[in-house]
Amino acid sequence: MDDLGNRDGNQTLRDAGTVGFLVDDDTNRYTSIGGNTITHDPAGNLTRDRQDYRYEYDYENRIARIYMLSGETQITVATFDYDALGHRVRKIDAVAGQTTLYYNDPEWRVLAEYAPTNNQQLRKYVYGNYIDETLGNRGQSPIIWS
């Protein structure tokens, strides 16, 4: 780590051994992890990771699509849609063949996730007083408290 706490050089990771990192000095973004190139667009969004996934963003820098690269072929992994206020309202998981609808409160927090085919609730969330204070969530199993 450098004096500011940024990773530089090699880092020992649990269950992964030692991994080398390269960081761009001007942007403080990773350019390589473990010898694999990582790229970003001019806005700083990750566009390609070390596992050959490509990320595409909309005009407001929100994730729109994720692709898996296989040679010269792009396979769509997921697509995301947003409402006029910028809330994520739908995720299409092309690999699992599953669509998830998101219902949000006025504070931008996800309240629940539903499957559109049968309107089955997949998960609901419980929040505290702050926008980022998730107290727990419940899917098909008992509540998981944070």
C-alpha positions as MATLAB code, in Angstrom:
seq = 'MDDLGNRDGNQTLRDAGTVGFLVDDDTNRYTSIGGNTITHDPAGNLTRDRQDYRYEYDYENRIARIYMLSGETQITVATFDYDALGHRVRKIDAVAGQTTLYYNDPEWRVLAEYAPTNNQQLRKYVYGNYIDETLGNRGQSPIIWS';
ca = [
       0.000    0.000    0.000;
       1.128    3.529   -0.673;
       0.942    6.388    1.849;
      -2.705    7.089    0.906;
      -3.821    3.490    1.401;
      -4.004    2.602   -2.295;
      -2.875   -0.809   -3.408;
       0.310   -0.828   -5.402;
       2.603   -3.594   -6.518;
       1.588   -6.934   -5.017;
      -1.205   -7.749   -2.633;
      -1.784  -11.030   -0.818;
      -5.446  -11.960   -1.051;
      -7.205  -14.615    0.982;
      -7.697  -17.795   -1.094;
      -5.961  -16.248   -4.124;
      -2.323  -16.017   -3.126;
      -0.315  -12.995   -4.239;
      -1.762  -10.869   -7.034;
       0.058   -8.071   -8.854;
      -1.677   -4.729   -9.442;
      -0.891   -1.863  -11.794;
      -2.487    1.511  -11.104;
      -2.634    4.584  -13.370;
      -0.936    7.377  -11.410;
      -3.122   10.105  -12.955;
      -6.530    8.510  -12.368;
      -5.751    6.122   -9.491;
      -7.626    3.374  -11.371;
      -6.450   -0.183  -11.778;
      -5.085   -0.910  -15.240;
      -4.087   -4.505  -14.552;
      -4.833   -7.148  -11.932;
      -2.911  -10.392  -11.991;
      -1.534   -9.583  -15.457;
      -5.012   -9.083  -16.949;
      -5.859   -5.691  -18.453;
      -8.695   -3.602  -17.029;
     -10.108   -0.647  -18.987;
     -12.251    2.378  -18.115;
     -14.103    4.941  -20.226;
     -13.322    8.689  -19.931;
     -16.007    9.031  -17.217;
     -14.192    6.455  -15.082;
     -16.659    3.600  -15.580;
     -15.211    0.107  -15.743;
     -15.572   -1.094  -19.353;
     -13.648   -4.365  -19.275;
     -12.570   -6.440  -16.306;
      -9.938   -9.091  -15.842;
     -12.366  -11.951  -16.466;
     -13.328  -10.796  -19.990;
     -16.590   -9.129  -19.087;
     -17.483   -5.912  -20.917;
     -19.687   -3.242  -19.335;
     -21.836   -0.720  -21.190;
     -23.359    2.417  -19.639;
     -26.189    4.744  -20.615;
     -25.918    8.520  -21.054;
     -26.205    9.035  -17.279;
     -23.373    6.583  -16.524;
     -25.707    3.892  -15.182;
     -24.892    0.283  -15.971;
     -27.008   -0.735  -18.984;
     -25.559   -4.060  -20.176;
     -22.989   -6.641  -19.200;
     -21.422   -8.876  -21.827;
     -19.187  -11.915  -21.538;
     -16.510  -12.021  -24.212;
     -15.750  -15.350  -25.840;
     -13.120  -14.765  -28.488;
     -14.664  -12.252  -30.898;
     -18.216  -13.053  -29.721;
     -20.153  -10.994  -27.156;
     -22.728  -12.866  -25.107;
     -25.247  -10.705  -23.233;
     -25.208  -11.565  -19.536;
     -27.544   -8.898  -18.147;
     -29.523   -5.828  -19.177;
     -30.752   -3.080  -16.843;
     -33.613   -0.578  -17.326;
     -34.350    2.635  -15.419;
     -37.396    4.865  -14.957;
     -37.521    8.621  -15.639;
     -36.248    9.360  -12.116;
     -33.213    7.117  -12.538;
     -34.371    4.208  -10.355;
     -33.386    0.777  -11.600;
     -36.709   -0.875  -12.360;
     -35.748   -4.043  -14.222;
     -32.876   -6.486  -14.575;
     -32.887   -9.153  -17.252;
     -30.493  -11.987  -16.416;
     -29.937  -13.563  -19.832;
     -27.869  -16.445  -18.452;
     -30.473  -17.596  -15.905;
     -33.367  -16.540  -18.133;
     -34.872  -14.526  -15.276;
     -36.276  -10.996  -15.116;
     -36.447   -9.071  -11.853;
     -38.611   -5.983  -11.283;
     -37.569   -3.478   -8.611;
     -39.950   -1.303   -6.573;
     -38.404    1.770   -4.957;
     -39.414    4.305   -2.341;
     -39.020    8.100   -2.801;
     -35.654    7.891   -1.017;
     -34.184    5.756   -3.873;
     -34.122    2.581   -1.797;
     -35.264   -0.728   -3.233;
     -38.270   -1.918   -1.235;
     -38.929   -5.197   -3.018;
     -37.969   -7.363   -5.970;
     -40.577   -9.281   -7.963;
     -40.666  -11.856  -10.758;
     -42.898  -10.398  -13.508;
     -44.223  -13.728  -14.811;
     -46.150  -14.659  -11.661;
     -45.783  -11.474   -9.568;
     -43.926  -13.515   -6.935;
     -42.024  -11.451   -4.394;
     -38.377  -12.511   -4.564;
     -36.974  -10.266   -1.841;
     -38.017   -7.371    0.381;
     -35.846   -4.953    2.324;
     -36.042   -3.279    5.746;
     -34.247    0.042    6.249;
     -33.273    2.231    9.170;
     -33.268    6.025    9.312;
     -30.530    6.557    6.735;
     -30.542    5.968    2.977;
     -27.723    3.425    3.201;
     -28.818    1.742    6.442;
     -30.135   -1.641    5.367;
     -31.267   -3.476    8.490;
     -32.249   -6.696    6.767;
     -33.709   -8.383    3.742;
     -35.886  -11.395    3.193;
     -36.088  -13.682    0.210;
     -37.515  -17.181    0.224;
     -35.824  -17.833    3.576;
     -36.037  -16.044    6.959;
     -34.902  -12.416    7.276;
     -31.171  -11.860    6.994;
     -30.275   -9.075    9.413;
     -27.343   -6.875    8.422;
];
